């Protein structure tokens, strides 16, 4: 997508990671992004979808970070070592990316992550060098009107734990 769009929503879609799958289930073009955002200041929202990597082309000097919201989706860069969210030829994408109920396979190199609730980052790295391993972020940003109310239910924690267990089987378990 390109240009002065106000808002783009991708809902209930599959943008095949790697642009296609070979007979042996390997991606045909693993390094190709599924979504390229060119100088688009509007909000990009992805809901209940499966997509490959996201590349953001934005001018850091003349524009604010591109707002991207990922909800209940899988972002699959086809490898933990590839960028799930990034920018070509730059260390960080000029974007503010929020995650809610997502699974992210690959590295996230972005200007800001305003929120990341109940999201798995199985190859999450700290300091750009050491792998942490399978990591589930269970963050609740709900406003509590009743101070006795517990913001994160046991059901949410169980869903996150089931997602972590299932993902470990899919991606070969935590790095050891």
N, C-alpha and C positions, 0 to 999 in steps of 0.2 A: 504494500500500500504506500501511496505517496501523496504528498500535498497537504493543503490546509483542511483536513477532515476534522470535524468536531468530535466524533465518537465512532468507533468501529466495534461491533460485537460479533464474536464467533461463538455460536452456541450449538451444542450437540453435533459436533463435526469431528471428522478424522482427517487430519492433514498428515499423511503417512510419513513417519520419520524415515529419512533416507530415501524418500521419493518412490519407494517400491521395495518389495521383498523378493529375494531370489529363492530358488528351490530349496536351498539349505537354510532359509530364514535369515540370511544376512542382508543388510541394507544394500541396495544397488548404488546409492550415492550418499554414503554416510556423512560426508562433510557438508552437504548442501542443507541450508536452513529451510524450514517449512514456512516461516513467516519472516519477511523482510520489511522493516519499517523505515521509510526514507523521509526525513525531514517532516514528520507528521506530528504536530503539537497536540492533537486530540487524544483522548483516552482510548486505550485499546483494552477490551475486555474479552477474555476467553473463559467460557463456562462449559462444564461437562463435556470436555473434548479431549482428544489425544492429538498432540502435535509434536513435531520435531523441534529443532532448535529455533531460537528467535534471535535475529540480528537487527540491531538498531543503528541506523545511520543518522546522526543528529549533530548539529553545530553547537558545541558547548559554549561558545562565546555569545551567540545571538539568540539562544533559546533556552527555555527551562527544560529539565529532564522530562522525557516522554513518560506519561503515567500509564502503566500496564497493570491490569488486575487479572490474576489467574485464579480461577475458582473451580474446585472439584474436577481437576483435570490432571492429565499426565503430560509432562514435558520430557521428551525422550531425545537426547542428543546422540543416541545409538552407542554411547560409550561413556563411562564415568570420566574419561580424560578429555572429552570434547566439551565445548561450551554449550550449555543449554540456553543461556541468555548471555549475549555478548555483543561486541562490535568488531567489525573487520579492521584489522591493522591498528587497533587501539586497545589499551589494557582494560578499559571499562566501557560498558555501554552507557550513554548519556540517557538513563532511564531510571524511574522510580518504580520498582516492581513489587507488588504485593501478592502474597500467596495465601490461599485458604483451602484446606482439604485437598492438597495436591501431592503428587509424587514427581520429583525432579531427578532425572537421571542425567548427570553431567554437571559441569561447573557453572556457577552463576557469577558472572563478572559484570556488576552493574553499579551505577552511581549510588543508589540507595535501595534498601529493602524496608519500606515503612511498616510492613506487617508480614508475618509468616506463621499462620496458625494451623495446627494439626497437619503439618506438611513434612514429608520425608525428603531428605537430601542424602541419598546413599553415597557418596563420594565427596561429601562436604569436606573442604580443606580449610585449615586455619593457617593464616600467615602465608598462604600460597605454596607451602612446601609439604607439610605432614598430613597424611590422610587421617581423619578422625574415625572413619568407618560408618556404619549404618547409624543414622541420627534421625530421630523424630522430634520435631519441635511441636510441643503442645502449648500453644499460647492462647490466652483468652483475653479479648479486648472488650468484652461486654460491659456495659454500665450496670452497676448493681444498685437497684433502688431499695432493696431490702438487705441490710448488712448481714443477715443470717443466711442469705441465699448463697449457695456454692456455685460459682460461675462455670466450672468445668465438671460435667457429670461423669459418673463412672462409665456410662455408655460411650462417651466421647473418648475416654482413655482406652477403653477396650477396642473401639474401632481403630484407633491409632496403633495399638499393639498388634491387632490382627493384620493391619496393613503392613506393619514392619515385618512380621513373621512371613507373610506371603511374598513380600518384596525380596527378602533374603533368599528365598528359594528361586525366584525369577532371575536375580542378578548374581547368583552364585555366592550369597552370604557376605558377611562383612569381610573386608580385606584383613588378612592376618599376617 
